[in-house]
Amino acid sequence: MLTILLAALDQTIVATALPAIVGDLRGFNELSWVVSAYLIATTVTIPLYGKLSDIHGRRRMMMIAIALFLVGSLLCGIAQSMGQLIGFRVIQGIGAGGLIPLAQAAIADLVPPRDRGRYQGFVGAVWAVAAIAGPLLGGTLTDAASWRWIFLINLPLGVLAMVVIARTLPGPAERREHRLDLLGAATLTSATTCLLLVSIWGGTTYGWASVQILGLAGAGVALAAAFVFVESRAPEPLLPLRLFRNRIFSVSSGASFVLGALLFGVTIYVPLFVTGVQGGSATSAGAVLIPLAFAWVLISTISGQLISRFGRYRPFPIVGGIITIVGTTMLATITGSDDRTAVAVALTVIGCGMGLMWQPYIIATQNTVAMREVGVATGGLVFFRSMGGSLAVAALGTILTNRLATELVAELGEPGSRLDPNRLVDGTNPLPAELLDGAQQALASSLHTVFLVLVPLAVGALALALALQEKPLARTHGERGDDGDASSPPAT
């Protein structure tokens, strides 16, 4: 729970301070990189942590992950340029790749499937603390002191988590011989990085038809095919392909991808809307996310208790998908002239929907895979969630940058083509009054396009929820939600 708190606080704090960071370091066009660099590093290391924790035990790998996360946090706090910050976020992300999946896998080690909904509810209480404290703390620290403290505040919490884990979490019962899939890790890392760079650079740094983008896209596809080839022949694959023959794991992986895209699409760009369009402070940008987080955690906690009580999980993501479609549609209809109440209502609805969808996929997957593969399966789900968030932030950042350049010229004419977008979020160097209204309207129109993209993502989440199978939740670790191992095709 302490480890999840560390990861949750980082997500909720950084999102609200992003406008201040890019304003201070003069990097509006690199805004998505601050998030994407972190998510790339997180995404490519998640499966590796899952595999290593199955071999060496959760405790050792959790300690290593937290230590790397804290080193990255310290370096981010002292970064002097946008390039340095992005580089240090990579280090932080390498550590973050182990925080949530290892904590979730540790719960699976300690608690049988039927009771995990209740314990996921306890974890929901941790997210509640982060959901309320994170945005307010991030905004307050940014306004009262400096955005640097949003990274430095991780240090005492991380040290506390390491002490508690070292003293209380059981070590591995035995260490077994293994062959680490380094080639699989290398091909997965390279493929993921290439595809994410296509999303980040395409249409902004380089044209979509440029040699650079076409080359990266081709390399990404080739490396992805190479990864599949390597995994099909590896004695101990990083991400066993047989897991995908399990329908529940396959559907849960797709749903995790979509949920990650929705989460980061909302939490990164709504604070920018409040700061850049509505003229709010960093504290206001943080406070606007509280309804989303509070509704999410409240509903998630209640649904976790109901899953444990009745032993059923499928209805929750279906209802959640319907509610999320309503919420994202509401968000897409908000313009710059709307007050913050409209934003809060839309985020509350989205939070209710996401709260119903977030945990059933983990419970369903852990219920249907063998205990020896709980770590790698859980890591796989978090990998796809992080991959979805990475691609969403990158793609939406590209959409925003391209639309804003067009909208600024449409609203302001020739001055708009020369306007520095950093001044929309830089409180120390605001735009003159004669340009401010037009620039804010241009940003509002650009973000409207970003929010529209979230609606079909929510529709996709509902479709995947309808495809999820229902299997009885095991009451003990010895039972399984299916009657075979994860390599067997599930019953239809």
Residue, then its C-alpha position, 0 to 999 in steps of 0.5 A: m500500500l505504501t508503494i502504491l501510494l508512492a506511485a499514485l502521488d507521483q501521478t497526481i502531483v506531476a499532472t497538476a504542476l506540468p503547466a508551471i514546469v513548461g512555463d519555467l523551463r520554456g518547453f511548451n512543445e516538449l510538454s508531452w515529453v515530460v510525461s512520455a519519457y517517464l511512461i516509455a521507461t515505465t512501460v518497457t520495464i514492467p514485464l521485466y519486473g514481473k518476470l524477475s519478481d517471479i524468480h527472485g521474490r517481490r521484496r527484493m525487486m520492490m526495494i530495487a524499484i523504489a531505490l531507482f525511483l527515488v534517485g530519479s526523483l532527486l535528480c528531477g528536483i534539481a534539473q536545470s533544463m527541459g532536456q535534463l528533466i526529461g532525461f531524469r524522468v527516464i531514470q524515475g520511470i525505470g524505477a516506477g515500472g516496478l511499483i504498482p505491478l509488484a505491489q499488485a502481485a504481492i497482494a496476489d501472493l498473500v490473498p486468495p482470489r475471492d478476497r482480493g476485491r476487499y483488499q483492492g478496496f483497501v488499496g483504493a483508500v490509498w488512491a483516495v489519499a493520493a487523489i485528494a492530497g496529490p493535486l492539492l499538494g502539487g498545486t500548493l507546492t508549485d504556487a507557494a514554493s517551486w514545482r521542484w518540491i513535487f519530486l523531492i517530496n517522494l524521498p521521505l515517503g520512499v524511504l519509509a516504504m523501503v523500511v516497512i517492506a524490508r521488515t514485513l514483506p516475506g522473502p521468496a521461499e526458494r530461489r530457482e534456477h532461471r534463464l533471463d530473457l534478455l533478447g526479449a527485453a531488448t526487442l520489446t524495449s526497442a519496439t516500444t520506443c520506436l512506436l512511441l517516438v512515431s506518436i511523439w514526433g509525427g506531424t510536429t518534429y517531422g512530417w508523417a511522410s518523412v524518412q525519420i517517421l517512416g523509418l521508425a514505424g517500420a523499425g517498430v513493426a519489425l522489432a515487434a515481430a522479432f519480439v513475438f519470434v523470440e518469445s515463441r522460442a525462449p525457454e523462460p519468455l519475458l511475456p509468455l505468448r501462451l497467456f494470450r490464448n487465455r481469453i480473459f488475459s487477452v481482453s484484460s490486456g486490451a482493456s488495460f491499454v484503453l483505460g491507460a489512454l483514458l486516464f492520462g488523456v484526462t489527467i494531463y490535459v484537463p489541468l492544462f485547460v484550467t490553467g491555460v484557458q480558464g486562467g487558474s493557478a496550479t492549485s486550481a488545476g490540482a483541485v479540479l482533479i479531486p472530483l475525478a479521483f474521489a469518485w473513482v476511489l469511492i466507487s472502486t472501494i464499493s465495487g471491490q467489496l461487492i466483488s468479494r461478497f458476490g464473487r462476480y466481476r463482469p457487470f462492473p466494467i460494463v456499467g463503468g463503460i457506459i458511465t465513462i462514455v457519458g462523462t467523456t461526452m460531457l467533457a468534450t462539450i465544454t468550452g472556454s466560457d464554461d465555469r469550472t463546475a461543468v468540468a468538475v461534474a464531467l470529471t465526477v462522472i468519468g471517475c465513477g465509470m473508471g472506478l468500476m472498470w479499473q480493478p476487475y481486470i486484474i482480479a479476473t486475470q489473477n484468478t485464471v493464471a497459475m500462481r507461478e505466473v501471477g507476477v508476469a501476468t499482472g505485469g503484462l496488464v500494467f504494461f499495456r495500461s502504461m503503453g496506452g497512457s504513453l501512446a495517448v499522451a504522445a498522440l494527443g500532444t501531437i494533436l494539441t500542438n498542430r491544432l494550436a498552431t492553426e487556431l492561433v493564426a485563425e484567432l489572431g492572424e499574423p501575430g498568432s504565428r509568432l506567439d510563444p505558446n509557453r506564455l499561455v501557462d507562464g504566470t511570470n510573463p503573461l500575454p498582453a490583454e489584446l492577445l490573451d482572449g484570442a490565445q485562450q480561445a485558440l487553446a480551448s478549441s485545440l483542447h476540445t479536439v483532444f477531448l473529442v478523441l476520448v469519446p471513442l476510447a470510452v466506447g472501446a472500453l465498453a466493447l472490451a467489457l462486454a467481451l470479458q468472460e465471467k469465471p468463479l473466483a477461487r476461495t483459496h490459493g489452491e483453487r483456480g478460476d479455470d480448470g487448467d493452466a494458463s496455456s490452455p484455451p479457456a472454455t467458451 
